[in-house]
Amino acid sequence: MSKQTAVEWFVKQLLGNGLLRVTKDEPLYKELRDQVRAMEREQIITAFCEGYDHDGDNYDGAEISYYNRTYKGGEQ
């Protein structure tokens, strides 16, 4: 079971409570959603890297693997 990111939760709250007057199919909505998800993804990966190893060693993709295992299934 994947976790829901803060951005995904926020978007669901806005749409679910009628606070946004857009649909999920509108191009601008999709563009902004994708941009904010990418930004959050990079923040999560950066935080993982900073906490994982302070020696500057190669992560060998561990940060991407962590993100995908933890959050990938939550994307809709």
DSSP file (Angstrom, degrees, kcal/mol; ACC not computed):
  #  RESIDUE AA STRUCTURE BP1 BP2  ACC     N-H-->O    O-->H-N    N-H-->O    O-->H-N    TCO  KAPPA ALPHA  PHI   PSI    X-CA   Y-CA   Z-CA
    1    1 A M              0   0    0      0, 0.0     2,-0.2     0, 0.0    73,-0.1   0.000 360.0 360.0 360.0 127.7    0.0    0.0    0.0
    2    2 A S        -     0   0    0     69,-0.1    69,-0.2     1,-0.1     2,-0.2  -0.535 360.0-117.1 -90.3 156.5    1.5    3.3   -1.0
    3    3 A K        -     0   0    0     67,-3.1     2,-0.5    -2,-0.2    71,-0.3  -0.514  23.7-119.0 -86.5 158.1    1.3    6.5    1.0
    4    4 A Q        -     0   0    0     -2,-0.2     2,-0.1    69,-0.1    67,-0.0  -0.839  26.8-131.8 -96.8 132.2   -0.4    9.6   -0.1
    5    5 A T     >  -     0   0    0     -2,-0.5     4,-2.2    66,-0.2     5,-0.2  -0.350  23.8-109.5 -77.0 165.2    1.8   12.7   -0.5
    6    6 A A  H  > S+     0   0    0      1,-0.2     4,-2.6     2,-0.2     5,-0.2   0.877 119.7  52.9 -61.5 -38.4    0.8   16.1    0.9
    7    7 A V  H  > S+     0   0    0      2,-0.2     4,-2.6     1,-0.2     5,-0.2   0.929 108.4  49.1 -64.3 -45.3    0.1   17.4   -2.5
    8    8 A E  H  > S+     0   0    0      1,-0.2     4,-2.1     2,-0.2    -2,-0.2   0.907 112.6  48.4 -61.5 -41.4   -2.2   14.5   -3.4
    9    9 A W  H  X S+     0   0    0     -4,-2.2     4,-2.2     2,-0.2    -2,-0.2   0.933 111.5  50.2 -62.3 -46.0   -4.1   15.0   -0.2
   10   10 A F  H  X S+     0   0    0     -4,-2.6     4,-2.5     1,-0.2    -2,-0.2   0.915 110.5  48.6 -60.5 -46.3   -4.4   18.7   -0.8
   11   11 A V  H  X S+     0   0    0     -4,-2.6     4,-2.7     1,-0.2     5,-0.3   0.917 110.7  51.1 -62.1 -43.5   -5.7   18.3   -4.3
   12   12 A K  H  X S+     0   0    0     -4,-2.1     4,-3.0    -5,-0.2    -1,-0.2   0.898 110.4  49.8 -61.1 -39.8   -8.3   15.7   -3.2
   13   13 A Q  H  X S+     0   0    0     -4,-2.2     4,-1.8     2,-0.2     6,-0.3   0.926 112.1  47.1 -65.1 -44.5   -9.5   18.1   -0.5
   14   14 A L  H  <>S+     0   0    0     -4,-2.5     5,-2.1     2,-0.2     6,-1.1   0.934 119.4  38.8 -63.4 -46.6   -9.9   21.0   -2.9
   15   15 A L  H ><5S+     0   0    0     -4,-2.7     3,-1.1     1,-0.2    -2,-0.2   0.916 116.2  51.2 -70.0 -42.9  -11.7   19.0   -5.5
   16   16 A G  H 3<5S+     0   0    0     -4,-3.0    -1,-0.2    -5,-0.3    -2,-0.2   0.775 112.5  45.0 -68.3 -27.3  -13.8   17.0   -3.0
   17   17 A N  T 3<5S-     0   0    0     -4,-1.8    -1,-0.3    -5,-0.2    -2,-0.2   0.289 112.7-113.6-101.0   9.8  -15.0   20.0   -1.1
   18   18 A G  T < 5S+     0   0    0     -3,-1.1    -3,-0.2    -4,-0.2    -4,-0.1   0.727  76.7 131.1  70.0  21.4  -15.9   22.0   -4.2
   19   19 A L      < +     0   0    0     -5,-2.1     2,-0.5    -6,-0.3    -4,-0.2   0.665  62.5  59.5 -82.3 -16.1  -13.2   24.6   -3.5
   20   20 A L        -     0   0    0     -6,-1.1     2,-0.1     2,-0.1    -2,-0.1  -0.938  68.3-155.3-111.3 135.4  -11.8   24.4   -7.1
   21   21 A R        +     0   0    0     -2,-0.5     2,-0.3     2,-0.1    -6,-0.0  -0.276  66.7  90.2-102.7  46.9  -14.1   25.2  -10.0
   22   22 A V        -     0   0    0     -2,-0.1     2,-0.3     4,-0.0    -2,-0.1  -0.871  69.4-126.0-130.7 165.6  -12.1   23.1  -12.4
   23   23 A T    >   -     0   0    0     -2,-0.3     3,-1.4     1,-0.1     6,-0.2  -0.765  27.1-112.8-109.6 162.3  -12.3   19.5  -13.6
   24   24 A K  T 3  S+     0   0    0     -2,-0.3    -1,-0.1     1,-0.3     6,-0.0   0.670 114.4  61.1 -64.6 -16.5   -9.5   17.0  -13.5
   25   25 A D  T 3  S+     0   0    0      4,-0.1    -1,-0.3     5,-0.0     3,-0.0   0.562  74.4 110.7 -90.4  -9.4   -9.6   17.0  -17.3
   26   26 A E    <>  -     0   0    0     -3,-1.4     4,-2.3     1,-0.1     5,-0.2  -0.480  69.5-133.8 -70.5 133.8   -8.7   20.7  -17.8
   27   27 A P  H  > S+     0   0    0      0, 0.0     4,-2.6     0, 0.0     5,-0.2   0.872 103.3  51.0 -56.8 -42.5   -5.2   21.1  -19.4
   28   28 A L  H  > S+     0   0    0      2,-0.2     4,-2.6     1,-0.2     5,-0.3   0.908 109.9  50.8 -64.7 -40.2   -4.1   23.9  -16.9
   29   29 A Y  H  > S+     0   0    0      1,-0.2     4,-2.8     2,-0.2     5,-0.2   0.944 112.1  46.8 -59.7 -48.0   -5.2   21.8  -14.0
   30   30 A K  H  X S+     0   0    0     -4,-2.3     4,-2.4     1,-0.2    -2,-0.2   0.901 112.7  49.9 -61.9 -41.4   -3.2   18.8  -15.3
   31   31 A E  H  X S+     0   0    0     -4,-2.6     4,-2.2    -5,-0.2    -2,-0.2   0.938 114.1  43.4 -63.9 -47.6   -0.1   20.9  -16.0
   32   32 A L  H  X S+     0   0    0     -4,-2.6     4,-2.5     2,-0.2     5,-0.2   0.906 113.8  51.6 -65.7 -41.4   -0.1   22.5  -12.6
   33   33 A R  H  X S+     0   0    0     -4,-2.8     4,-2.2    -5,-0.3    -2,-0.2   0.925 111.3  47.3 -60.5 -45.0   -0.8   19.2  -10.8
   34   34 A D  H  X S+     0   0    0     -4,-2.4     4,-2.1    -5,-0.2    -1,-0.2   0.886 112.1  50.3 -65.4 -39.0    2.1   17.5  -12.7
   35   35 A Q  H  X S+     0   0    0     -4,-2.2     4,-2.2     2,-0.2    -2,-0.2   0.927 112.3  45.6 -64.9 -44.9    4.5   20.4  -11.9
   36   36 A V  H  X S+     0   0    0     -4,-2.5     4,-2.3     1,-0.2    -2,-0.2   0.858 111.9  52.3 -70.4 -33.5    3.7   20.4   -8.2
   37   37 A R  H  X S+     0   0    0     -4,-2.2     4,-2.6    -5,-0.2    -1,-0.2   0.910 109.7  49.4 -65.5 -41.3    4.0   16.6   -8.0
   38   38 A A  H  X S+     0   0    0     -4,-2.1     4,-2.2     2,-0.2    -2,-0.2   0.899 111.0  49.9 -64.4 -40.0    7.4   16.8   -9.7
   39   39 A M  H  X S+     0   0    0     -4,-2.2     4,-2.0     2,-0.2    -2,-0.2   0.929 112.6  46.3 -63.3 -45.0    8.5   19.5   -7.3
   40   40 A E  H  X S+     0   0    0     -4,-2.3     4,-2.4     1,-0.2    -2,-0.2   0.896 109.9  54.5 -65.6 -39.3    7.4   17.4   -4.3
   41   41 A R  H  X S+     0   0    0     -4,-2.6     4,-2.5     1,-0.2    -1,-0.2   0.929 108.4  48.6 -59.1 -46.4    9.0   14.3   -5.7
   42   42 A E  H  X S+     0   0    0     -4,-2.2     4,-2.6     1,-0.2    -1,-0.2   0.879 110.4  51.7 -62.7 -38.2   12.3   16.1   -5.9
   43   43 A Q  H  X S+     0   0    0     -4,-2.0     4,-2.4     2,-0.2    -1,-0.2   0.908 110.8  47.8 -64.7 -41.7   12.0   17.4   -2.4
   44   44 A I  H  X S+     0   0    0     -4,-2.4     4,-2.2     2,-0.2    -2,-0.2   0.922 113.6  47.1 -65.0 -44.3   11.3   13.9   -1.1
   45   45 A I  H  X S+     0   0    0     -4,-2.5     4,-2.5     2,-0.2    -2,-0.2   0.913 112.3  49.8 -64.8 -42.8   14.3   12.4   -3.0
   46   46 A T  H  X S+     0   0    0     -4,-2.6     4,-2.5     1,-0.2    -2,-0.2   0.919 110.7  49.8 -61.4 -44.1   16.6   15.2   -1.8
   47   47 A A  H  X S+     0   0    0     -4,-2.4     4,-1.9     1,-0.2    -1,-0.2   0.901 110.5  50.8 -62.8 -40.1   15.5   14.7    1.8
   48   48 A F  H  X S+     0   0    0     -4,-2.2     4,-2.2     1,-0.2    -2,-0.2   0.941 111.0  48.3 -60.7 -47.2   16.2   11.0    1.5
   49   49 A C  H  X S+     0   0    0     -4,-2.5     4,-1.5     1,-0.2    -2,-0.2   0.896 111.4  49.6 -62.8 -41.0   19.6   11.6    0.1
   50   50 A E  H  < S+     0   0    0     -4,-2.5    -1,-0.2     1,-0.2    -2,-0.2   0.842 118.9  38.3 -67.8 -32.8   20.5   14.0    2.8
   51   51 A G  H  < S+     0   0    0     -4,-1.9    -2,-0.2    -5,-0.2    -1,-0.2   0.696 111.1  60.1 -89.7 -19.8   19.4   11.6    5.5
   52   52 A Y  H  < S+     0   0    0     -4,-2.2     2,-0.3     1,-0.3    -2,-0.2   0.900 117.5   1.7 -76.7 -43.2   20.6    8.4    3.9
   53   53 A D     <  -     0   0    0     -4,-1.5     3,-0.3    -5,-0.2    -1,-0.3  -0.946  42.8-173.8-155.8 124.1   24.3    9.1    3.7
   54   54 A H  S    S+     0   0    0     -2,-0.3    -1,-0.1     1,-0.2    -4,-0.1   0.385  78.8  78.8 -98.0   2.4   26.5   12.0    4.7
   55   55 A D  S    S-     0   0    0      2,-0.0    -1,-0.2     1,-0.0    -2,-0.0   0.578 101.8-119.2 -85.7 -10.0   29.7   10.6    3.1
   56   56 A G        +     0   0    0     -3,-0.3     3,-0.1     1,-0.2    -2,-0.1   0.642  59.5 156.1  79.0  14.8   28.7   11.7   -0.4
   57   57 A D        -     0   0    0      1,-0.1     2,-0.2     2,-0.1    -1,-0.2  -0.227  53.2 -86.8 -68.7 163.8   28.7    8.1   -1.6
   58   58 A N        -     0   0    0      1,-0.1    -1,-0.1     2,-0.1    -2,-0.0  -0.520  27.9-150.5 -71.0 136.1   26.7    7.0   -4.6
   59   59 A Y    >   -     0   0    0     -2,-0.2     3,-2.0    -3,-0.1    -1,-0.1   0.602  20.7-142.4 -84.9 -11.8   23.1    6.0   -3.7
   60   60 A D  T 3   -     0   0    0      1,-0.3    -2,-0.1     2,-0.1    -3,-0.0   0.826  69.7 -53.8  53.1  35.4   22.9    3.5   -6.6
   61   61 A G  T 3> S+     0   0    0      3,-0.0     4,-2.5     1,-0.0    -1,-0.3   0.543 102.6 131.1  81.6   6.2   19.3    4.5   -7.2
   62   62 A A  H <> S+     0   0    0     -3,-2.0     4,-2.5     1,-0.2     5,-0.2   0.857  70.9  54.5 -61.0 -34.1   18.2    3.9   -3.6
   63   63 A E  H  > S+     0   0    0      2,-0.2     4,-2.1     1,-0.2    -1,-0.2   0.895 110.8  43.9 -68.6 -39.3   16.5    7.3   -3.5
   64   64 A I  H  > S+     0   0    0      2,-0.2     4,-2.8     1,-0.2     5,-0.2   0.901 113.2  51.6 -70.7 -41.0   14.4    6.6   -6.6
   65   65 A S  H  X S+     0   0    0     -4,-2.5     4,-2.6     2,-0.2     5,-0.2   0.914 109.7  50.4 -60.6 -43.7   13.6    3.1   -5.3
   66   66 A Y  H  X S+     0   0    0     -4,-2.5     4,-2.4    -5,-0.2     5,-0.3   0.939 111.9  47.1 -59.5 -48.5   12.5    4.5   -2.0
   67   67 A Y  H  X>S+     0   0    0     -4,-2.1     4,-3.4     1,-0.2     5,-1.0   0.942 113.8  47.2 -60.2 -48.3   10.2    7.1   -3.7
   68   68 A N  H  X5S+     0   0    0     -4,-2.8     4,-0.7     1,-0.2     5,-0.5   0.898 114.3  46.6 -63.0 -41.5    8.7    4.5   -6.0
   69   69 A R  H  <5S+     0   0    0     -4,-2.6    -1,-0.2    -5,-0.2    -2,-0.2   0.891 121.9  36.6 -65.5 -39.0    8.1    2.0   -3.2
   70   70 A T  H  <5S+     0   0    0     -4,-2.4   -67,-3.1    -5,-0.2    -2,-0.2   0.882 136.3   7.7 -85.4 -40.4    6.6    4.6   -0.9
   71   71 A Y  H ><5S+     0   0    0     -4,-3.4     3,-2.1    -5,-0.3     4,-0.5   0.627  95.4  93.7-121.3 -17.8    4.6    6.9   -3.2
   72   72 A K  G ><<S+     0   0    0     -5,-1.0     3,-1.4    -4,-0.7    -3,-0.1   0.851  86.1  54.4 -54.1 -42.1    4.4    5.7   -6.7
   73   73 A G  G 3  S+     0   0    0     -5,-0.5    -1,-0.3     1,-0.3    -2,-0.1   0.666  97.8  67.0 -67.8 -15.0    1.1    3.9   -6.3
   74   74 A G  G <  S+     0   0    0     -3,-2.1    -1,-0.3   -71,-0.3     2,-0.2   0.633  74.5 104.6 -81.9 -13.1   -0.5    7.0   -5.0
   75   75 A E    <         0   0    0     -3,-1.4   -71,-0.0    -4,-0.5    -3,-0.0  -0.475 360.0 360.0 -72.5 137.3   -0.3    8.9   -8.3
   76   76 A Q              0   0    0     -2,-0.2    -1,-0.1     0, 0.0    -3,-0.0   0.331 360.0 360.0-131.6 360.0   -3.6    9.2  -10.2
